Structures are given as structure tokens and as C-alpha cells.
Amino acid sequence: MSSTIHTNKPVIGITIGDINSIGAEIIIKTFADNRMLEFCTPVIFASNKTINFYRKLMNENNFNYQSLKDFTRLNHKQVNVFNCWEEEVQITPGVLNEIGGKYAARSLEVAIQCLKDDQIEGLVTAPIHKKNIQGEQFNYTGHTPYLRDAFGAKDVLMFMTAENMRVGLLTEHVPVAEVAKYVTKENILDKLQMMKDSLVKDFGIDSPRIAVLGLNPHAGDEGLIGREEIEQISPAINQAKSNGILCFGPYSADAFFARSMHTSFDGVLAMYHDQGLIPFKSLATGEGINFTAGLPIVRTSPDHGTAFDIAGKNLADPDSFRQAIFSCLEILDKRETYAENTSNPLKKIQLASE
């Protein structure tokens, strides 16, 4: 990390998301509380005009910031807005259009470059709309695969986390009709390894226990309702165990969550989006967030979408976004602790003896 920005408060980049959504509102509400500045130095990737538009719309007088065009003027005692564009942009809260997607992509692109340049230390992303953001710079089903390619990761894990549960997804934004073809032994092994590594490095759990859900109703009923459990999922679990991963299953998803079995595990691997997110959003205590495991950087986001139906009405709840900020900070701290604890032990012994 560049010594020019490193302080005891991490510098956290924040993307604006779709400028017609609730993104700016939840960001402003979060940092209108000046106590947030005790924990981090926020850098919002947007434009002064966009932030001012929403600040006036919300009549939020407690939110103040300084404008930034380069990091030599970074202020660690104030919210910073990094201007990603200067042109006049028509903002229409609640309207899904190509303008919202274009500037969401611009914000994300600039923030990613600042991460690569070590100018920010973590990233929290406000919601995008997966349809209108599509273009030359963004041809993905969401943030997760975009970040995977941006940082050259072999694979990543969409990891939903809350106080009482952590649910990772084997497949993310994939049509239900296509899910089964991704349920392979190799894919499951990769995701289990990523989940274990993340639980150890990002959450500080030394020997994590992971539950694996089945794909079919009743986990296939021994092949009566599908054979993925027999041919792909169980072999992957057995192989993972031999690789030193404490994993169990496959479990029937309905009974697993209905019986609160998730409370006995450090992580749960679901086979597809709704299988994991419906129980997560129904049962999670506290504010859930989305974390992208497997990246060299830390990225979190709130566990909700653009909410165009309430955009511009000053109704959006910032709690999940605020928790995404705190989770980003906590994971950064866990990674630093892990790196210190696993650094060269001989060097530590030598230093202690001097």
C-alpha cells in the first residue's frame, strides 16, 4: 500500500451505483453521521453535481465533503468526492435509462483503477442495474464477474454474510434452466476451497465447518429426483474432505434452514442464487452484506438492489450499506492479522532474540 495515503484509518472507495437509484441517498445518509469518519476515510467516486443534486433533494445539511481530482489533496478528516466526470448529466431518480448505467460503469472503472494504483484500500459498491449498465466497458451479469476479470482472478465467490450466517453461491446470476450444468465436481471443489480460504483469512476462523446443499428437492432422494447429488456433489464433498476441508452434506435445502442447521456451520455453499439468498434474506440477523471472496482486494456491498420504486423519495434505509462499510473494514483488519500471523516464523524468532 502506498505510504502516501496509509494512515490508521483505511481509505475506502465507494462507487455511486446507478445515479437514478437509491445509491447516492444511502451513501449520503451513511456519511451524514460524522462518527463514520472515525473509522475510515471515504472516497466517493461520482461527481460534485450528482452528490449536490441528492443532498439538496434530501435536504441533508449534515453531509459535507471536499472535491477531489487527485489523491494529493485527500482529506482524512472529511468525506472526499472524486470527480469521475465533469459534464452535465441529467439525473432522473427512479427512472431506468442508459444514463444511469453509463455513469455507474464510469464510477466503477475509475475506482478499480485507484485500487490497482494503491490509492484506496477497500471498495464498497452501491447497487447497479444489471441490464442498463451493459456496454463496451461492462458486459457482465453483475459486479462479481466484473471484478474477477478486472483483477485477473481465476474464480470468485459471491459470499453473503450476516451476524448468524454466511452463504456462498456455486452459481450466481444464471438462469434456473442452466444451473444444473454448472453443478460439477470441479466447480464445487473450487468454491469450497475459496470458501475455506476466505473463512480463515477474511473472517479469522481457523478450522471452518462448511455445509453443502443439494441441488434437487430432498437432495435427490438417493437418485429418485435427480442424480447430481450422487454423481457430482457427494464426490466433491469426499474429495474436499481429503483435501483438508471440513465440509458436510449434501443437505436438503428446505429442511436445512427450517431446522436452523445453518447455525452449526461457519459457511454454507448453495447451488444457485435463490436457494441461498431467499433463506439468507429471511433468516439473517443484523444487516446482511455481499462480499466477493477470492479477490486480492476487499469488496463489499449492501444486500439489496437499486430500488427504483423509492429512489428520490428519501425513503431508502442505509443500514445494509453502513454494515458493508464496517464489514469491509473488519475484513481488511482480519487479512492484516492473518498476514502477520503467517509471516516468516524464523524472522519473528530472530527479531525476538535480538
N, C-alpha and C positions, 0 to 999 in steps of 0.2 A: 504494500500500500504506500502511495506517495506520502512522503513526510510533510509535504506542503499542506496537506489537508488533515492529517491524522491528529485527532485530539482524543480526550477521554470520552467524548460524545461522538458516536458514529455518524457519518454523513449519509443520510438516507434519501435516495432518489424516489420521486413519486410521479408516476405518469398520470395525465389528466383523464385518460379514457376517452370515450365518445363525448365530445363537447356539448352535445344536446341531451346528455343523460344526467344521472344524479352524481356523476363523478366529482365535478367541481364543488358541488354542495357538501358532500360528505368530507371532502378534503378541508374545506373552509371551516366547517363545524368542528372538525377534529382539532385544528390548529388555532381556532379562536380561543381555546383553552391554553393560555401561555405556559401552563405547567408542562405541556408536552415538550417544550424546549429544554427542559431539564434532562431529558433522556436522549435526545438526538438533535442533529442539525438537519432540518428538512430542506430539500431542493425539489420544487415542483416544476416539472417540465411542461410548459404551456406558453402563454403569453400574458403580458400585463393586462391587455384589453379583455381577454377571456376571464381572468380572475376578477377584474374590476366589475365586469358585467354581472357576475353572480354575487359578488359581495354587495353590490347595490340592490340587486333583486331580493336578496335575503335580508337586507338592512342590518348586516352584521358589522357592527362598529368595533368589535373586539379583535377582529382579524387584521393584522398588519404584516407587511412584508417589504422586502427590498428587491429591486430588479437586478438581474444578473445576466451578463453576456459572456463572462468567462470566470473561471474559478479563482482568479487572483483577488477578487472582491468578495469572496464568500464570507458571510457574516454568521458566526456561530451562535450569536445571541438573538437571531431573528429568523423568521421564515424567509427563504430565498425562492424567487421565481426566475427560473432560467428561461429566457425568451427563445423559443424554438421557431417562431415566425413573427414577422413584423406587419404583414399585410392585414388589411381589414377583412374580417371574416364574419359572415352573418351567422349569429347564434340564434337558434330556434328551439328552446327547450321542449322536450317531448316529441320532437319530430325526427323520424328516422330518414336520414338522407346521406348522400355521399360526402357532404362537407364534414359531418360528424366523424365518419370513418377515416377520411383523409388526414385530419389533424390528430386523431387518435394514433394513427400509424406514425405520423411525424414525431409526436411526443415520445413514443416507444423507441423509435430509431435513434433519436438523439440520446435518450437515457442509456440505451445499450452501449453506445459508443463511449459515453462517460464512464460506464462500468469498466469497459475494456481499458480505458485510459487511467484507471485507478483514481478517478476524481470523486466517485461516490462508492460507498462500501456495501450497500444493500439496496434492494429495489422493492417497492410496493406499487402494484399496478391497480388503478381504478378500472372499472368494467368497460369492456369493448363490446360492440355488437358484431357477431361473427360473420354476418352477411355483408354489411356495408363497409367493413374495413378491407374487404378483398381488393387487391390491386397488384401492381408490379412489385411493390415493396413488401406486400403481405399476402401470401397465398397459402394460408393455413387455417385449420379449424379452431384455433384459439391461441392464447399466449404460450401454452405448454410446448407444443411442437415448434413454434417460432423460436422460443428461447433455446430449445435443444439445438437447432441448426445454427443459431446466432453464436453459440459458444462451442460448437463442434462436439457436442456430447453424443456418445453412441446411442443412448436412450435416456429418458427421464421418467419420473413417476409423479403423477398427479396425486398429491397426498393431502387429504382433508383432515385437519386436526382441530381438536377442542379439548376441554379440560378432562373429559372422561372417555374419549375415543379418538383413534386415528384410523382412517380408512383410505387405503390406496387403491387405484384402479388399474386393472390389467389393460383395459381398453377405455378410451376417453370419449371423444365425440365421434362415435362410429354408429351408423345405422344398426338397429337391432337385428335386422336381417343378415348383417355381415359379421356380427360378433363372434359366432362360433369358429370362423376360420382363423381368428387370432388367438383362440384358446389352444395353444400348443405348449408342449413340454418346455421348449426352448424359451418362449416368451415368459412363461410363468417363472422359470428359474431366474431369468434376468431381473424380473420385477421383484422377486423375493430377495435376491441379493442386494438390489438397490434399497429395498425397504429396510433390511437388516443394517446395511451400512449407514443409512440415514438415522435410524433409531439410535445407533451407537454414537455417531459423530455429531448429529444435529440435535439430539434430544437427551444425550447423556445416559442412555440405558445400556448397561454392559452386556447383558445376555437377554436380548429381547425375545419374547414369545409372540409368534405370528400365527393367526388363524387364516385359513384359506377357504373361501366359499366355493360351492359347486356352481355349475352353470345352469343346470336343469332343475325343475321342481323336485324337491326331496333328494337333491344331489344325485338325480338319475335313477333312484330306486334300483341300484345294482344292475343298471343297463336297461331297465324296462322303459325309462323315459329319456333315453339318450345315453351315449357311451363316452362322452367327453371326460367324465369323471374317472372312468376305468382306463381309458386309453391315453389321456393327456395329463389330467390334474393330479391323480394319485401317483403316477410315476414321477412327476415333477416334485411332489412333496417328498417322496422317498429319496430322490437324488439330492434335494436340498438338505435333507437331514444328514446325509453322508458328507455333505459339504460344510457341515457345522452350523446349519441354520436351524433354530428351534421352531419348527413350523408343524401345524396340525390341521387335519381336515381330510377330505373336503366336507364342509358343513352345509346343510340345507339352510339357505339364507333366511327364510321366514322364521324357523324355529330358533336359529342362532340369535337373532336380535330380539325376538319375542321373549326369550328366556334370559336376556341380559348377559349372554355369554361373552359379549364383547368386553365386558369389564374384567375378564380374566386374562386378557391379552394386551400386549403393547401395541399391536397393529393388526389390521385386518386387510387381506387382499380380496377385493371384489372383482368379479369377472367383467362387469360392464357398468356404465355410468349410473343408471337409475338404481341398480341393485345396491350400490354403495351410497349414493347421495340421498336417496329417499330416507333410509334409516338414519343416516348421519344428520340430516337437517331436522329430523323428527325427534331424535334422542339425545343429540349433543347438548351438554350443559355448558353454560357460558356462551361466548360468541365464537362460532366456528370460523376457520380461515382456510384458504387454499395455499399450499406450499409446493413448490416444484423441487422435488428431490432429484439428485443426480447431477446437478449443475455445479460448476466451480464457484458460482456466486449464490447469494441468498436472495430468493424472490418469493414474496408472499402477496396475497390479495384477499379481499373480502370474499365471503362465500355466496355472494348474490350477483345479479346481473345489472343491466343498465336501467331498469325500472322507468322506462319512458312514460308510463302512465302517471307517475307522480313527479317527474322532472320539472324543475322550475317552480314548484309549489311549496318549497321549504318544508317538506314532509319527510324527507329521507332520514333514516336512522344511521348515524355514523359509527355505531358500536362495533360492527364487524370490521370496518376499516381501521378503527383505532386499535382493535386487537391485532390486526395484520401488522401494524407498526410495531407493537410490542413483541409479537412473535418473531418478526424479522430481527429485532434487537437481541432477543433471547437466543435465537439460533446462531447469530454471529458470535455471541459470547460462548455458547457451547462448542462451536468449532474452534475457537481460540484455545479454550481449555483442553480440548482433545488434542490439538496440535502440540500444546505444551507438554501434556502428559505422555505423548508418544514420541517426543523428540529423542534424539540420540542419548540413551541412558549412560553411556560411557562418558559423554561430555558432562552430564549432570554430576556424576561421581567425581570427575576431575575437578569441576568447579567447587564442589562442596569440600574437597580436601585441601584446597588452596587457602 
